[in-house]
Amino acid sequence: MGLYGRREGTTAEQDGAQSYSRRFILILVTIVTFLNPFTGSAINLALPAIGTEFFADAAALAWVSSAYLLASVIFLLPAGRLGDSRGRVTVFLAGVVVYTVGSLLSIFTPSIEMLLVFRFIQGTGGAMIYANSVALITNLYPPGERGYAIGLNTTAVYAGLSLGPFLGGALTQFLGWRSIFIVTALLAVPALFYAKRFPAFLNERQRERFDIPGLVLSSALILCLFLGLASAATPVGVTLLAAAIVLGAAFFRVERRQSCPLLPVSLITSNRVFAASNAAALINYSATFAIGFLLSLYLQYIRGYEPVAAGTLLLVQPIVQVFVAPVAGRLADRVQPGHVASVGMGISAVGLFGLALLSETTPVAAILALLVLLGVGLGLFSSPNTTAIMGCVEKRFYGSASAMTAMMRSMGMMLSMGAVLVVFAVIMGSTTVTPAIFPEFLLSVRLLFLAFGILSVFGVVLSLRRNRCRSVLLES
């Protein structure tokens, strides 16, 4: 089938007798997907300026990013279920509206406290977007082309990570930190302007009762887990983590009894490919998200690099990922995607073990080689693993599966940074990083990379145990 016109296997009733361009819709969804990583990486460069303007301390600045991440994790599953029951296009576009409103409010924020509120609103909109973006692409493209489309969408994430530091720094320096939110608002407009170009079959609805108990329990669980990880070295943090375990058990029991659960437990308990692929995604992001953060500190503290030089060096990894992800998506259309993802995670493990050997004199060429290796590994993992997840569920679960994928990514990010906070607190305490404690800092970095490498090896073993999906796919 060509790029324009109705998809094979659909009817005039399904698409409302209107022609549409799959590529055009993919571009719209991909542009919106670009927003989250771009804003997240760009805002990090603006934190010093925000702190200066609002006289905010380091803890408050940390919450500028954390407030967004917290909202994303809380609302990803609810947004996925809403997409399945109320229409994925409807929820996706509503998320774009909420995200845009949060961006516009952030431009005019009068205080750091209000900025945190507006970032939480942004995170809520982001959850509505990312819980349904992969589901839309999965529904739009048949299995033989789906991996490539998901690969392009994944490339947008890496492009956002790559461009964020440069553009965020330039915008902050020349136009002020508020200009970052102006750019994100402008990027969201095309999806709203061309909302009617989405075909009707992408917005199919299955009217179901919304799981309020599941929403309450999952929100409390994530909040306790998030706050507990942030203060894991304190009695309060331990108490919150214990509460998260109890809430997790209660949430699982409640969801098993729900007729329309927020978390489709049956997918996890009966679909081994789905469960293992999501676990692999959680492990992958837990082991790799903190790489940029740790290397940024290492390059500036231990090696004495200026921020611009450190940022330029760290660009190597996401740039490699940008080129590898589409190729990996194509490969996932031709061979078992789980195998491609396993190879990718194995390559990442090698890179992490290499970083665990960092010293004060590690050659820059060696660091570059390890970043290239990690870029290849992460590029090979992400889109094939997502293709494996979306390819082993029925069409009616696309929204929930897409939300689970996004939630595993966000949970992995949270766990990765939580591990960093715990190790730093245990080895270095609460003191600032000065030359006097550089040995303890370097020890912390090595231990973290070693732990992340071991975790990735476990992920490879788990990923390789995935069996060929036996789920019945209900194609349009």
C-alpha positions in Angstrom: 0.0 0.0 0.0 1.2 3.6 -0.7 1.7 6.1 2.0 -1.5 7.9 1.1 -5.0 6.5 1.2 -6.7 4.0 3.5 -4.7 1.3 5.2 -5.1 -2.2 3.8 -7.7 -4.1 5.8 -9.7 -1.0 6.9 -13.1 -0.1 5.8 -14.8 3.2 4.9 -16.7 3.0 8.2 -13.4 2.6 10.1 -11.7 5.7 8.8 -14.8 7.7 8.2 -14.5 7.6 4.5 -11.6 10.1 4.6 -8.2 9.7 3.2 -5.2 10.2 5.4 -1.4 10.0 5.3 0.2 7.5 7.6 3.5 9.3 7.3 2.0 12.6 8.1 0.3 11.3 11.2 3.6 9.5 12.2 5.4 12.9 11.9 2.8 14.7 14.0 3.0 12.0 16.8 6.8 12.0 16.6 7.0 15.8 16.9 4.9 15.7 20.1 7.0 12.7 21.3 10.1 14.9 20.9 8.8 17.3 23.6 9.4 15.3 26.7 13.2 14.5 26.3 13.9 17.9 24.8 12.2 19.8 27.6 13.8 17.5 30.2 17.4 17.8 28.9 17.0 21.6 28.1 15.6 22.6 31.4 18.7 21.1 33.2 20.8 23.8 31.6 18.4 26.5 32.8 18.4 25.4 36.5 21.1 27.8 37.6 19.3 30.7 36.0 16.0 29.6 37.6 17.7 29.3 41.0 19.2 32.7 40.7 15.9 34.3 39.8 13.9 32.7 42.5 16.7 32.3 45.1 16.0 28.5 45.1 18.2 26.0 46.8 19.4 22.7 45.2 16.6 20.6 46.6 14.0 23.0 45.1 15.8 22.9 41.7 15.9 19.1 41.8 12.1 19.2 42.0 11.8 21.2 38.8 12.6 17.9 37.0 11.2 15.6 39.6 7.7 17.2 39.6 7.3 16.4 35.9 8.6 12.8 36.3 6.3 12.2 39.3 3.2 13.3 37.4 4.2 11.2 34.4 4.6 8.0 36.4 1.3 8.5 38.3 -0.9 9.2 35.3 0.6 6.9 32.6 -1.5 3.9 33.4 -4.7 5.9 33.9 -4.1 7.7 30.6 -3.5 4.4 28.8 -6.8 2.9 30.1 -8.6 6.1 29.2 -7.2 5.8 25.7 -8.6 2.3 25.4 -12.0 3.2 26.7 -12.5 6.8 25.5 -10.4 6.9 22.3 -6.7 7.1 21.9 -6.7 10.2 19.7 -9.0 12.0 22.1 -6.8 11.4 25.1 -3.6 12.0 23.1 -4.8 15.4 21.9 -6.2 16.3 25.3 -2.7 15.6 26.6 -1.2 18.0 24.1 -3.6 20.6 25.3 -2.7 20.0 29.0 1.0 20.0 28.1 0.7 23.2 26.2 -1.2 24.9 29.1 1.5 23.8 31.5 4.1 25.3 29.2 2.3 28.6 28.8 1.8 28.9 32.5 5.4 28.2 33.2 6.4 31.1 31.0 4.6 33.5 33.3 5.3 31.7 36.6 6.0 34.2 39.5 7.7 31.8 41.9 9.6 28.5 42.2 6.6 27.0 44.0 4.2 27.8 41.1 6.8 26.5 38.6 6.7 23.2 40.3 2.9 23.1 40.1 3.0 24.0 36.4 5.7 21.3 35.8 3.4 18.8 37.4 0.6 19.9 35.0 3.1 19.4 32.1 3.9 15.9 33.4 0.2 15.1 33.5 -0.2 16.1 29.8 3.0 14.3 29.0 1.6 11.1 30.5 -1.6 11.4 28.3 0.7 11.9 25.3 3.2 9.1 25.8 0.7 6.5 27.1 -1.1 6.6 23.7 1.6 7.6 21.1 3.0 4.1 20.6 -0.5 2.7 20.6 -1.5 5.0 17.8 1.6 4.0 15.8 1.0 0.3 16.5 -2.7 0.7 15.3 -1.6 2.7 12.2 1.1 0.4 10.9 0.9 -3.4 10.2 3.4 -5.8 11.8 5.7 -5.8 8.8 6.2 -2.0 8.9 5.6 -1.4 12.6 9.2 -1.8 13.9 10.5 0.9 11.5 7.7 3.3 12.5 8.4 2.7 16.2 12.1 3.1 15.5 11.5 6.5 14.0 9.4 7.5 17.0 12.2 6.3 19.3 14.6 8.4 17.3 12.7 11.5 18.3 13.4 10.7 21.9 17.2 10.5 21.3 17.0 13.6 19.1 15.4 15.5 22.0 18.1 14.3 24.3 20.8 15.4 21.8 19.4 18.8 21.0 18.1 19.7 24.5 21.5 20.6 26.1 22.6 22.7 23.1 19.3 24.5 22.5 18.5 24.8 26.2 21.8 26.4 26.9 21.5 28.8 23.9 17.9 29.7 24.7 18.7 30.3 28.3 21.8 32.4 27.5 20.3 34.6 24.8 16.5 34.6 25.4 16.2 33.6 29.1 15.1 30.2 30.6 11.3 31.0 30.0 12.0 30.8 26.2 12.4 27.0 26.6 8.7 26.7 27.4 7.8 29.0 24.5 9.5 26.6 22.1 7.7 23.5 23.6 4.4 25.2 23.3 5.0 26.1 19.7 6.1 22.5 18.9 2.8 21.2 20.3 0.6 23.4 18.1 0.8 21.4 14.8 -0.8 18.3 16.4 -3.8 20.4 17.5 -4.0 22.3 14.2 -4.2 19.1 12.2 -6.3 17.1 14.7 -8.9 16.3 12.1 -6.3 14.5 10.0 -6.3 11.6 12.4 -8.5 8.8 10.9 -11.5 7.7 12.9 -10.4 4.1 13.3 -7.5 5.3 15.5 -10.1 6.6 18.0 -12.1 3.5 18.5 -13.7 3.3 21.9 -14.6 0.5 24.4 -16.8 2.0 27.0 -15.7 0.6 30.3 -16.0 1.6 33.9 -12.9 3.5 35.1 -10.9 1.9 37.9 -11.0 4.6 40.7 -9.6 2.3 43.5 -6.7 1.3 41.2 -6.0 5.0 40.5 -5.9 5.9 44.2 -3.8 2.9 45.2 -1.3 3.3 42.3 -0.9 7.1 43.0 -0.2 6.5 46.7 2.2 3.6 45.8 4.2 5.7 43.3 4.3 8.7 45.6 5.6 6.7 48.5 8.1 4.9 46.2 9.3 8.2 44.7 9.7 10.1 48.0 11.1 7.0 49.7 13.9 6.6 47.1 14.7 10.3 47.4 15.4 9.9 51.1 16.2 6.2 51.3 19.1 6.7 53.6 16.8 8.2 56.4 14.3 6.5 58.7 11.5 8.4 56.9 12.7 7.1 53.5 12.7 3.5 54.8 9.2 3.9 56.2 8.0 5.2 52.9 9.6 2.4 50.9 8.0 -0.1 53.3 4.6 1.6 52.8 5.2 1.3 49.0 5.6 -2.5 49.3 2.4 -2.8 51.2 0.5 -0.6 48.8 2.0 -2.6 45.9 0.6 -5.8 47.3 -2.8 -4.2 47.9 -2.8 -2.7 44.4 -2.1 -6.1 42.8 -4.9 -7.8 44.8 -7.4 -5.1 43.9 -6.5 -5.1 40.2 -6.9 -8.9 40.0 -10.5 -8.6 41.1 -11.5 -5.6 38.9 -13.5 -6.3 35.7 -11.8 -3.3 34.0 -8.5 -2.9 35.9 -6.2 0.0 35.6 -3.3 -2.5 35.3 -4.3 -5.4 33.0 -3.0 -8.1 35.4 -4.0 -10.8 33.0 -1.4 -9.5 30.5 1.3 -9.8 33.0 0.4 -13.2 34.5 -0.6 -15.0 31.3 1.5 -13.3 28.6 5.1 -14.2 29.3 6.5 -12.1 26.4 4.6 -9.0 27.6 5.8 -9.4 31.2 9.4 -10.2 30.3 9.6 -7.4 27.7 8.3 -4.8 30.2 10.7 -6.2 32.9 13.6 -5.9 30.4 12.6 -2.3 29.7 12.5 -1.5 33.4 15.9 -3.0 33.9 17.4 -1.2 30.8 16.3 2.2 31.9 17.2 1.6 35.5 20.7 0.7 34.4 21.3 3.4 31.8 19.4 6.6 32.7 21.9 7.9 35.2 24.9 7.5 32.7 24.7 11.1 31.5 24.3 12.5 35.1 27.3 10.5 36.4 29.6 11.2 33.5 28.7 14.9 33.5 29.9 15.1 37.2 32.9 12.9 36.5 34.1 15.0 33.6 33.7 18.3 35.4 34.9 17.3 38.9 37.5 14.7 38.2 38.7 15.7 34.8 38.2 19.5 35.1 36.1 19.9 31.9 34.1 23.0 31.3 30.3 22.4 31.1 30.2 23.0 27.3 33.1 20.6 26.7 31.5 17.9 28.9 28.2 18.3 27.2 29.8 18.1 23.8 31.5 14.8 24.7 28.3 13.4 26.1 26.5 14.1 22.9 28.2 11.1 21.3 25.9 8.6 22.9 22.5 10.0 21.9 23.8 10.9 18.4 24.8 7.3 17.9 21.4 6.2 19.2 19.7 8.5 16.6 21.3 6.6 13.8 21.0 3.1 15.2 17.3 3.2 16.4 15.7 3.3 12.8 18.0 0.5 11.7 17.1 -1.5 14.8 13.4 -0.9 14.0 13.9 -2.2 10.4 15.8 -5.2 11.8 12.9 -5.9 14.3 10.6 -6.2 11.3 12.7 -9.0 9.8 13.9 -11.1 12.8 12.6 -11.8 16.3 12.6 -8.3 18.0 13.3 -9.8 21.4 16.6 -11.2 20.0 17.7 -7.8 18.7 16.8 -6.2 22.0 18.8 -8.8 23.9 21.9 -8.1 21.8 21.4 -4.4 22.5 21.2 -4.8 26.2 24.3 -7.1 26.1 26.3 -4.4 24.3 25.1 -1.9 26.9 26.3 -4.2 29.7 29.8 -4.2 28.2 29.9 -0.4 28.0 28.8 -0.2 31.6 31.5 -2.6 32.8 33.9 -0.4 30.9 32.8 2.7 32.7 33.2 0.9 36.0 36.9 1.1 35.4 37.0 4.9 35.1 40.0 6.6 36.8 41.5 10.0 37.0 43.6 9.3 33.9 41.2 7.3 31.7 42.0 8.3 28.0 39.3 10.5 26.4 39.4 8.1 23.4 38.4 5.2 25.7 35.5 7.2 27.1 34.3 8.1 23.6 34.5 4.4 22.6 32.4 3.4 25.6 29.8 6.1 24.8 29.6 4.8 21.2 29.2 1.3 22.5 26.4 2.4 24.8 24.7 4.3 22.0 24.7 1.3 19.8 23.4 -0.9 22.7 20.6 1.4 23.7 19.7 2.1 20.0 19.4 -1.7 19.4 17.3 -2.3 22.5 14.6 0.4 22.7 12.5 0.1 19.5 12.8 -3.7 19.1 11.8 -4.2 22.7 8.8 -1.9 22.2 7.9 -3.7 19.0 8.0 -7.0 20.9 5.6 -5.6 23.6 3.1 -4.1 21.2 3.2 -7.2 18.9 2.1 -9.6 21.6 -1.1 -8.0 22.8 -4.6 -7.7 21.4 -5.7 -4.5 19.7 -8.0 -3.6 22.6 -5.0 -3.5 25.0 -2.8 -1.2 22.8 -3.4 1.8 25.1 -2.6 -0.2 28.2 0.4 -1.8 26.6 1.7 1.6 25.4 1.2 3.1 28.9 3.0 0.2 30.5 6.0 0.7 28.2 6.1 4.4 29.0 5.7 3.7 32.7 8.5 1.2 32.7 10.7 3.9 31.1 9.7 6.5 33.7 10.0 4.0 36.6 13.4 3.0 35.4 14.6 6.6 35.3 13.3 7.1 38.8 15.0 3.9 40.1 18.3 4.8 38.4 18.4 8.3 40.0 17.3 6.7 43.3 20.2 4.4 43.2 22.5 7.3 42.7 21.1 9.2 45.6 21.4 6.2 47.9 25.0 5.4 47.0 26.1 9.1 47.2 24.4 9.4 50.6 26.0 6.3 52.0 29.6 6.9 50.7 29.8 10.7 50.6 27.2 11.8 53.0 25.4 15.2 52.6 28.5 17.2 51.9 29.1 19.1 48.7 31.6 17.6 46.2 35.0 19.1 46.8 38.6 17.9 46.0 38.8 16.5 49.5 36.2 13.8 48.7 37.0 13.2 45.0 38.2 9.7 45.9 34.9 8.9 47.5 33.0 10.4 44.6 35.0 8.3 42.1 34.4 5.2 44.1 30.6 5.9 44.1 30.7 6.3 40.3 32.5 3.1 39.8 30.3 1.1 42.1 27.2 2.5 40.4 28.4 1.6 36.9 29.4 -1.9 38.2 25.9 -2.4 39.7 24.3 -1.2 36.5 26.4 -3.5 34.4 25.4 -6.5 36.6 21.8 -5.5 36.4 22.0 -5.3 32.6 23.4 -8.9 32.5 20.4 -10.1 34.4 18.3 -8.2 31.9 19.9 -10.0 29.0 19.1 -13.4 30.6 15.5 -12.3 31.2 15.2 -11.0 27.7 16.5 -14.1 26.1 14.0 -16.2 27.9 11.1 -14.6 26.0 9.2 -17.1 24.0 7.5 -16.4 20.7 4.3 -14.6 21.3 1.2 -16.8 21.1 -1.3 -14.0 21.6 -4.0 -13.7 18.9 -3.5 -10.4 17.2 -6.8 -8.7 16.1 -5.7 -6.8 13.1 -8.0 -4.2 11.6 
